[in-house]
Amino acid sequence: MYIRHLELNNYRNYQEAAIDFDPGINIIYGDNAQGKTNLIEAIYLCATSKSHRLSKDKELIRINEKDAHVYMVFEKNDIIETVDVHLKKIGKKNIAINKNPIKKLNELFGLINIIMFSPEDLGLIKNGPKDRRRFIDLELSQLKPLYMYYLSHYHKVLKQRNQLLKNNHNRLDMQSLLDVWDDQLVKYGTTIIEMRKNFIEDLKPILYEKHLHLSGKKETLDMVYENDVDVEDYKVKLAAARTGDLKKGTTTVGPHRDDIRFDINKIDIRIYGSQGQQRTAALALKLSEIELIKKQVNHAPILLLDDVLSELDHQRQHYLIEHLKDIQTFITCTGIDDFIKKELNGYQLYQIKDAKVINESDLHKC
Ligand SMILES: Nc1ncnc2c1ncn2[C@@H]1O[C@H](COP(=O)(O)OP(=O)(O)OP(=O)(O)O)[C@@H](O)[C@H]1O
């Protein structure tokens, strides 16, 4: 699959832009603060409904404007499809697929498989568990759109249970209300745990191979799902934690407290890994995602590399570039160094200057 065309209207610093893309490698370069990341953020938005920078929808609208539009045309299995996103300063955004407005966000998930890789992702191993949970959630919702359904229901119930724990201590029906919420939590939470378990089992062997190669066959990487509760004893543990939860005013048991551990030669590198080991493992993880998507959905995802090449040494850059065959890739950078020119066989070049896109592509096609 690949993105053919993108149009922006009042999106971030863009007033108007219309760009045609190449099915291969698209390099978006320019000085700082010109609009490079904004451009690939718009692609990410069309695929996932959200900004990868966790910005609020309103922040995506050009300052002083009331609304913004992003329109994307992509080709999937030889069929041309479109996504429209209409962001509004007041009210909820509207999304349409092939001009038909969608009712639920999960209609969008899985339509366009996208992998974003930015310098922040290199910190995935050393950052807190929240980032690792976000990683699983994003990947799984692309691979299995139903996952998003269970996750959003789980979080809704969790929020309501927490509100009850915090604010309604004197209610006479407290225990019976909590019984109802607990049943719901276990219902959705169990599916989440099972789906996460399967996802990690699928990713594990791919990650092992990628990392072995990247480390020059010196290190073996293992990925372990640290689920807060097992499916079998979830209900019992939730009930046992109730008195404590009432004191703390929050739910202390469940998949919202899950984590993933990464071990190199049996040592937990979240805590004991060197910075190089942590970054190599993060890169291996991103490359494994590409492989897993190819395997499970039968087509290559679209890869967005936001300013990440300059963060890698030549050996890692080389290995990453080896993975770009047959994958539409967007690379943002401030300049194109000789290494990239030598490594890439052909690419389209776009210069971004003050939110204007200058297509220099034909000069660089091989
Ligand atoms: N809602 C908005 N309205 C107008 N301008 C915005 C809005 N949001 C962000 N900007 C501006 O967009 C500009 C470009 O941002 P972007 O993150 O795309 O830069 P970049 O080209 O990727 O730069 P860098 O190389 O520094 O990462 C910034 O100057 C920022 O202030």
The ligand as a Tripos MOL2 file, in Angstrom:
@<TRIPOS>MOLECULE
LIG
   31    33     1     0     0
SMALL
NO_CHARGES

@<TRIPOS>ATOM
      1 N1         -1.3720   25.2260   15.1650 N.pl3     1 LIG1
      2 C1         -0.3170   25.8390   14.5880 C.ar      1 LIG1
      3 N2         -0.5020   26.9520   13.8390 N.ar      1 LIG1
      4 C2          0.5140   27.5750   13.2440 C.ar      1 LIG1
      5 N3          1.8120   27.1300   13.3430 N.ar      1 LIG1
      6 C3          2.0520   26.0480   14.0620 C.ar      1 LIG1
      7 C4          0.9970   25.3360   14.7410 C.ar      1 LIG1
      8 N4          1.5360   24.2870   15.3920 N.ar      1 LIG1
      9 C5          2.8630   24.3340   15.1600 C.ar      1 LIG1
     10 N5          3.1890   25.3880   14.3600 N.ar      1 LIG1
     11 C6          4.5120   25.7720   13.8500 C.3       1 LIG1
     12 O1          4.9310   24.8870   12.8370 O.3       1 LIG1
     13 C7          6.3410   25.0770   12.6820 C.3       1 LIG1
     14 C8          6.9630   23.8540   12.1000 C.3       1 LIG1
     15 O2          6.8770   22.7530   12.9750 O.3       1 LIG1
     16 P1          7.4920   21.3080   12.6240 P.3       1 LIG1
     17 O3          7.4360   20.5700   13.8990 O.co2     1 LIG1
     18 O4          6.8550   20.6920   11.4500 O.co2     1 LIG1
     19 O5          9.0050   21.6840   12.2630 O.3       1 LIG1
     20 P2         10.1410   20.8390   11.5400 P.3       1 LIG1
     21 O6         10.3100   21.3680   10.1520 O.co2     1 LIG1
     22 O7          9.8890   19.3830   11.6810 O.co2     1 LIG1
     23 O8         11.3850   21.3050   12.3920 O.3       1 LIG1
     24 P3         12.5330   20.5230   13.2260 P.3       1 LIG1
     25 O9         13.5830   20.1800   12.2120 O.co2     1 LIG1
     26 O10        12.9750   21.5900   14.1590 O.co2     1 LIG1
     27 O11        11.9010   19.3620   13.8940 O.co2     1 LIG1
     28 C9          6.8570   25.5610   14.0160 C.3       1 LIG1
     29 O12         7.4260   26.8460   13.8690 O.3       1 LIG1
     30 C10         5.5970   25.6850   14.8900 C.3       1 LIG1
     31 O13         5.6030   26.8040   15.7150 O.3       1 LIG1
@<TRIPOS>BOND
     1     1     2 1
     2     2     3 ar
     3     2     7 ar
     4     3     4 ar
     5     4     5 ar
     6     5     6 ar
     7     6     7 ar
     8     6    10 ar
     9     7     8 ar
    10     8     9 ar
    11     9    10 ar
    12    10    11 1
    13    11    12 1
    14    11    30 1
    15    12    13 1
    16    13    14 1
    17    13    28 1
    18    14    15 1
    19    15    16 1
    20    16    17 2
    21    16    18 1
    22    16    19 1
    23    19    20 1
    24    20    21 2
    25    20    22 1
    26    20    23 1
    27    23    24 1
    28    24    25 2
    29    24    26 1
    30    24    27 1
    31    28    29 1
    32    28    30 1
    33    30    31 1
@<TRIPOS>SUBSTRUCTURE
     1 LIG1         1 GROUP 0 **** ****
